[in-house]
């Protein structure tokens, strides 16, 4: 079988490569087989310059100190990251607050504090208004109760200080005409003298020499269920005004301070006739109030 030119070329190429390979191996092995020891004459081992004999003497033992080999430090192993470190590394960096962010947070906090302050003020105003409304209602109720008590007291006082009794069937008393009781408010219902002047009345009387009462004596107002007589010393100027009133004069039978103050106030409102003399001095007298139980 005849080979083609292509096959022949391949065979030649392979043979050339084999030869080159064998040549390289020969050169490499020949170089490595050579001894590293330098060539030269062999000499007897000795330790002095002179010697004799055929036998080799014993070798002197000499201590050979080997120099310690320098230890090559092993490379330090890199520490493995712990889970905590890994977690810290994996965590994104915190957002850095800039001056703009701080200012925005401060403004937001200020607005919140202002809103809270406004709410607190409104709540306090509302509470104060409720308290004031309750106080006003309580004051109105108190005043209504006091007025009711005062009206009841005035009704009883009318009877105590000579007021007419209802349901008595009386048509009046006097020497003139009409259905009322003729006389002076400071007089006595048992007296037949119907003109003005001093003397006892039903619950109140006065004594002021030479002076007449103008109008009527005011009835004292009091809110205690007490009784007794209170004599008030009065000082009357020439105009007929009471300029001083001191309760507790001789003839007083009670020490109740409420009755004393009620009598003093009533006496201060009394009015007497005016004196025409320009040099007339102030005049002293008295008013007696008889307080009775309701």
MARSE-492254 format. One line per field, with one value per residue (C-alpha): residue number from 1; residue in one letter; chain; y negated, x negated, z negated. Coordinates in steps of 0.001 Angstrom, whole numbers, plus 500000, padded with zeros to 6 digits. Layout:
resi: (NUM / ...)
resn: (a / ...)
chain: (A / ...)
Y: (Y / ...)
X: (X / ...)
Z: (Z / ...)
This chain:
resi: (1 / 2 / 3 / 4 / 5 / 6 / 7 / 8 / 9 / 10 / 11 / 12 / 13 / 14 / 15 / 16 / 17 / 18 / 19 / 20 / 21 / 22 / 23 / 24 / 25 / 26 / 27 / 28 / 29 / 30 / 31 / 32 / 33 / 34 / 35 / 36 / 37 / 38 / 39 / 40 / 41 / 42 / 43 / 44 / 45 / 46 / 47 / 48 / 49 / 50 / 51 / 52 / 53 / 54 / 55 / 56 / 57 / 58 / 59 / 60 / 61 / 62 / 63 / 64 / 65 / 66 / 67 / 68 / 69 / 70 / 71 / 72 / 73 / 74 / 75 / 76 / 77 / 78 / 79 / 80 / 81 / 82 / 83 / 84 / 85 / 86 / 87 / 88 / 89 / 90 / 91 / 92 / 93 / 94 / 95 / 96 / 97 / 98 / 99 / 100 / 101 / 102 / 103 / 104 / 105 / 106 / 107 / 108 / 109 / 110 / 111 / 112 / 113 / 114 / 115 / 116 / 117 / 118 / 119 / 120 / 121 / 122 / 123 / 124 / 125 / 126 / 127 / 128 / 129 / 130 / 131 / 132 / 133 / 134 / 135 / 136 / 137 / 138 / 139 / 140 / 141 / 142 / 143 / 144 / 145 / 146 / 147 / 148 / 149 / 150 / 151 / 152 / 153 / 154 / 155 / 156 / 157 / 158 / 159 / 160 / 161 / 162 / 163 / 164 / 165 / 166 / 167 / 168 / 169 / 170 / 171 / 172 / 173 / 174 / 175 / 176 / 177 / 178 / 179 / 180 / 181 / 182 / 183 / 184 / 185 / 186 / 187 / 188 / 189 / 190 / 191 / 192 / 193 / 194 / 195 / 196 / 197 / 198 / 199 / 200 / 201 / 202 / 203 / 204 / 205 / 206 / 207 / 208 / 209 / 210 / 211 / 212 / 213 / 214 / 215 / 216 / 217 / 218 / 219 / 220 / 221 / 222 / 223 / 224 / 225 / 226 / 227 / 228 / 229 / 230 / 231 / 232 / 233 / 234 / 235 / 236 / 237 / 238 / 239 / 240 / 241 / 242 / 243 / 244 / 245 / 246 / 247 / 248 / 249 / 250 / 251 / 252 / 253 / 254 / 255 / 256 / 257 / 258 / 259 / 260 / 261 / 262 / 263 / 264 / 265 / 266 / 267 / 268 / 269 / 270 / 271 / 272 / 273 / 274 / 275 / 276 / 277 / 278 / 279 / 280 / 281 / 282 / 283 / 284 / 285 / 286 / 287 / 288 / 289 / 290 / 291 / 292 / 293 / 294)
resn: (x / x / x / x / x / x / x / x / x / x / x / x / x / x / x / x / x / x / x / x / x / x / x / x / x / x / x / x / x / x / x / x / x / x / x / x / x / x / x / x / x / x / x / x / x / x / x / x / x / x / x / x / x / x / x / x / x / x / x / x / x / x / x / x / x / x / x / x / x / x / x / x / x / x / x / x / x / x / x / x / x / x / x / x / x / x / x / x / x / x / x / x / x / x / x / x / x / x / x / x / x / x / x / x / x / x / x / x / x / x / x / x / x / x / x / x / x / x / x / x / x / x / x / x / x / x / x / x / x / x / x / x / x / x / x / x / x / x / x / x / x / x / x / x / x / x / x / x / x / x / x / x / x / x / x / x / x / x / x / x / x / x / x / x / x / x / x / x / x / x / x / x / x / x / x / x / x / x / x / x / x / x / x / x / x / x / x / x / x / x / x / x / x / x / x / x / x / x / x / x / x / x / x / x / x / x / x / x / x / x / x / x / x / x / x / x / x / x / x / x / x / x / x / x / x / x / x / x / x / x / x / x / x / x / x / x / x / x / x / x / x / x / x / x / x / x / x / x / x / x / x / x / x / x / x / x / x / x / x / x / x / x / x / x / x / x / x / x / x / x / x / x / x / x / x / x / x / x / x / x / x / x / x / x / x / x / x / x / x / x / x / x / x / x)
chain: (A / A / A / A / A / A / A / A / A / A / A / A / A / A / A / A / A / A / A / A / A / A / A / A / A / A / A / A / A / A / A / A / A / A / A / A / A / A / A / A / A / A / A / A / A / A / A / A / A / A / A / A / A / A / A / A / A / A / A / A / A / A / A / A / A / A / A / A / A / A / A / A / A / A / A / A / A / A / A / A / A / A / A / A / A / A / A / A / A / A / A / A / A / A / A / A / A / A / A / A / A / A / A / A / A / A / A / A / A / A / A / A / A / A / A / A / A / A / A / A / A / A / A / A / A / A / A / A / A / A / A / A / A / A / A / A / A / A / A / A / A / A / A / A / A / A / A / A / A / A / A / A / A / A / A / A / A / A / A / A / A / A / A / A / A / A / A / A / A / A / A / A / A / A / A / A / A / A / A / A / A / A / A / A / A / A / A / A / A / A / A / A / A / A / A / A / A / A / A / A / A / A / A / A / A / A / A / A / A / A / A / A / A / A / A / A / A / A / A / A / A / A / A / A / A / A / A / A / A / A / A / A / A / A / A / A / A / A / A / A / A / A / A / A / A / A / A / A / A / A / A / A / A / A / A / A / A / A / A / A / A / A / A / A / A / A / A / A / A / A / A / A / A / A / A / A / A / A / A / A / A / A / A / A / A / A / A / A / A / A / A / A / A / A)
Y: (500000 / 496805 / 493883 / 490529 / 487468 / 486118 / 489255 / 489210 / 485618 / 486520 / 489415 / 487237 / 484544 / 487057 / 488541 / 485095 / 484306 / 487621 / 486882 / 483407 / 484818 / 487491 / 484872 / 482656 / 485562 / 486517 / 483047 / 482648 / 485995 / 485469 / 482123 / 483371 / 486465 / 484346 / 484124 / 480852 / 481723 / 479958 / 482307 / 482518 / 484742 / 486563 / 485625 / 487222 / 485568 / 484177 / 481487 / 480596 / 479852 / 482654 / 486398 / 489994 / 493634 / 495870 / 496043 / 493416 / 491953 / 491556 / 488454 / 485795 / 485188 / 481605 / 480162 / 478731 / 476165 / 475873 / 472470 / 472440 / 471992 / 468838 / 469653 / 468185 / 466795 / 468261 / 465774 / 464796 / 466097 / 463454 / 463485 / 464696 / 462197 / 463155 / 463134 / 459898 / 458279 / 459568 / 458163 / 454849 / 454762 / 455694 / 452941 / 449774 / 446690 / 444399 / 441325 / 438324 / 435422 / 432212 / 428720 / 428547 / 431701 / 430401 / 427108 / 428917 / 431155 / 428139 / 426313 / 429420 / 429842 / 426139 / 426392 / 429477 / 427761 / 424696 / 426824 / 428675 / 425349 / 423989 / 427135 / 426876 / 423188 / 423945 / 426792 / 424542 / 421797 / 424296 / 425657 / 422125 / 421228 / 424323 / 423525 / 419904 / 421050 / 423423 / 420624 / 418238 / 420847 / 421575 / 417842 / 417356 / 420274 / 418876 / 415394 / 416823 / 418807 / 415770 / 413613 / 416207 / 416324 / 412517 / 412248 / 414727 / 412793 / 409500 / 411051 / 412177 / 408866 / 407025 / 408837 / 408396 / 404620 / 403540 / 404724 / 405505 / 409132 / 410697 / 412501 / 410631 / 409116 / 405648 / 402659 / 400186 / 397841 / 394061 / 390881 / 389874 / 391694 / 394577 / 398233 / 397936 / 397472 / 393793 / 392739 / 392552 / 395566 / 395105 / 395036 / 397790 / 399660 / 399430 / 395626 / 393379 / 390522 / 390580 / 387752 / 387978 / 387860 / 390027 / 393133 / 396895 / 398554 / 402130 / 403325 / 399983 / 396658 / 393547 / 390779 / 387421 / 384361 / 381723 / 383480 / 385291 / 388257 / 387629 / 390615 / 393893 / 395842 / 398529 / 402100 / 403918 / 406832 / 409943 / 413644 / 415242 / 416563 / 414624 / 412198 / 409312 / 405526 / 403450 / 399785 / 397655 / 394278 / 391865 / 388435 / 386203 / 382999 / 379871 / 381177 / 384146 / 386775 / 389500 / 389022 / 391694 / 394831 / 397008 / 400123 / 401633 / 398696 / 399121 / 401224 / 403700 / 407287 / 409274 / 409542 / 411080 / 409236 / 409859 / 408083 / 405246 / 404653 / 404851 / 402253 / 399937 / 399993 / 399327 / 396412 / 394783 / 394522 / 392621 / 389030 / 386281 / 382763 / 379979 / 377324 / 373749 / 372281 / 371792 / 372444 / 375519 / 378276 / 381922 / 383718 / 387150 / 389578 / 393270 / 395808 / 399089 / 402194 / 405179 / 408365 / 411325 / 414968 / 415875)
X: (500000 / 498486 / 498610 / 499905 / 497752 / 499737 / 499179 / 495505 / 495255 / 496868 / 494480 / 491461 / 492712 / 493273 / 489793 / 488189 / 490037 / 488951 / 485334 / 485548 / 487135 / 484437 / 481714 / 483187 / 483433 / 479826 / 478547 / 480630 / 479604 / 475921 / 475857 / 477587 / 475303 / 472216 / 470996 / 471203 / 468032 / 464948 / 462287 / 458736 / 456128 / 457176 / 455195 / 455066 / 457159 / 455045 / 455089 / 451319 / 448604 / 446084 / 446664 / 445252 / 446435 / 448572 / 451701 / 454306 / 454622 / 458009 / 459690 / 460151 / 463707 / 464499 / 467805 / 469365 / 471868 / 474414 / 475659 / 479367 / 481239 / 483208 / 486847 / 488792 / 491960 / 495058 / 497415 / 500135 / 503521 / 506038 / 508839 / 512103 / 514868 / 517274 / 521028 / 521321 / 518664 / 520313 / 523603 / 521996 / 520362 / 523577 / 525507 / 525824 / 524140 / 526269 / 527622 / 525520 / 527480 / 526677 / 527325 / 530416 / 531837 / 531164 / 532874 / 535879 / 536142 / 535864 / 538641 / 540831 / 540275 / 540989 / 544261 / 545250 / 544437 / 546451 / 549442 / 549271 / 549057 / 552109 / 554081 / 553124 / 554144 / 557483 / 558121 / 557321 / 559617 / 562428 / 561963 / 561871 / 565056 / 566801 / 565689 / 566866 / 570238 / 570657 / 569707 / 572232 / 574989 / 574146 / 574099 / 577491 / 578941 / 577471 / 578866 / 582291 / 582272 / 581181 / 583846 / 586474 / 585346 / 585264 / 588773 / 589989 / 588201 / 589682 / 593137 / 592602 / 590981 / 594089 / 596043 / 593362 / 593035 / 596688 / 597666 / 601295 / 602322 / 604119 / 607378 / 608332 / 611485 / 610499 / 611427 / 609146 / 609152 / 609174 / 611264 / 611184 / 612337 / 610875 / 610175 / 606648 / 605271 / 604973 / 601934 / 598131 / 596034 / 594042 / 597141 / 598930 / 601958 / 603448 / 603141 / 606102 / 603785 / 603623 / 601108 / 597307 / 594870 / 592718 / 593828 / 593867 / 594975 / 595601 / 591962 / 590151 / 590075 / 587879 / 587008 / 585748 / 586795 / 588619 / 588129 / 590644 / 590084 / 590280 / 591819 / 591475 / 588748 / 587184 / 587666 / 584424 / 583494 / 582090 / 581851 / 581658 / 584511 / 583641 / 585553 / 584809 / 584702 / 581896 / 581626 / 579625 / 578207 / 578530 / 577054 / 579164 / 577901 / 580002 / 580960 / 582666 / 580169 / 578832 / 575067 / 574208 / 575900 / 574480 / 576450 / 576318 / 577519 / 579320 / 582432 / 580889 / 581816 / 579831 / 576168 / 576737 / 574418 / 576721 / 579622 / 577346 / 576087 / 579609 / 580812 / 577859 / 578456 / 582164 / 581469 / 579034 / 581807 / 584196 / 585113 / 586349 / 587624 / 585168 / 584272 / 584316 / 581914 / 578501 / 576622 / 578613 / 576282 / 576555 / 579080 / 578907 / 581750 / 582528 / 584465 / 585601 / 586181 / 588071 / 587147 / 589537 / 589339 / 590785)
Z: (500000 / 501037 / 498604 / 499645 / 499565 / 496664 / 494578 / 495425 / 494231 / 490917 / 490350 / 491079 / 488744 / 485919 / 486374 / 486190 / 482977 / 481439 / 482227 / 480739 / 477599 / 477189 / 477659 / 474961 / 472534 / 473099 / 472506 / 469346 / 467800 / 468603 / 466885 / 463704 / 463371 / 462857 / 459167 / 457352 / 455363 / 456718 / 458051 / 456394 / 454453 / 451291 / 448108 / 444637 / 442069 / 439243 / 436662 / 436390 / 438890 / 437723 / 437002 / 437428 / 437493 / 439593 / 437497 / 437432 / 433935 / 432315 / 433366 / 430784 / 430040 / 430458 / 429619 / 432601 / 431872 / 434518 / 435068 / 434495 / 437606 / 437712 / 437458 / 440258 / 438754 / 440203 / 441743 / 439386 / 440493 / 441296 / 438701 / 440015 / 439584 / 436815 / 437436 / 435486 / 437642 / 440781 / 439580 / 438813 / 442191 / 443923 / 442084 / 444155 / 442826 / 440687 / 442325 / 441407 / 439968 / 441705 / 440434 / 442636 / 441063 / 437540 / 438310 / 439776 / 436695 / 434387 / 436265 / 436158 / 432410 / 431818 / 433734 / 431726 / 428407 / 429458 / 430427 / 427102 / 425237 / 427082 / 426284 / 422606 / 422456 / 424124 / 421696 / 418720 / 420085 / 420546 / 417043 / 415577 / 417467 / 416133 / 412582 / 412965 / 414328 / 411374 / 408977 / 410557 / 410370 / 406741 / 405966 / 407629 / 405690 / 402475 / 403140 / 403991 / 400753 / 398730 / 400375 / 399600 / 395980 / 395830 / 397208 / 394627 / 391886 / 393074 / 392976 / 389403 / 388471 / 389647 / 386981 / 384350 / 384881 / 385096 / 388546 / 389195 / 388863 / 391786 / 391328 / 388164 / 389621 / 388319 / 390480 / 388730 / 385724 / 385300 / 384993 / 388618 / 391720 / 393695 / 393032 / 391620 / 388125 / 387305 / 385347 / 385460 / 386429 / 383212 / 380989 / 379102 / 380406 / 376920 / 376794 / 377570 / 378566 / 382361 / 382773 / 383107 / 380188 / 377953 / 376213 / 376577 / 379732 / 380679 / 380841 / 381167 / 379304 / 379224 / 376833 / 378111 / 376083 / 378123 / 381471 / 383649 / 385946 / 389672 / 391423 / 389550 / 387815 / 389984 / 388880 / 388148 / 390393 / 388739 / 389538 / 386081 / 383993 / 380854 / 378640 / 376297 / 376081 / 377586 / 376562 / 378989 / 377940 / 380853 / 381632 / 383875 / 385487 / 386104 / 389575 / 387907 / 389131 / 386842 / 386944 / 384346 / 382986 / 380193 / 379132 / 375653 / 373558 / 370219 / 370659 / 373136 / 372228 / 374837 / 375754 / 379181 / 381593 / 384575 / 382841 / 381723 / 385293 / 386734 / 384210 / 384899 / 388685 / 388232 / 385845 / 388289 / 390878 / 388536 / 389436 / 387077 / 387561 / 388349 / 385742 / 387112 / 384556 / 386126 / 382871 / 381874 / 380656 / 381543 / 379385 / 377762 / 377374 / 377687 / 379723 / 378222 / 380347 / 378975 / 380781 / 380544 / 381517 / 384908)
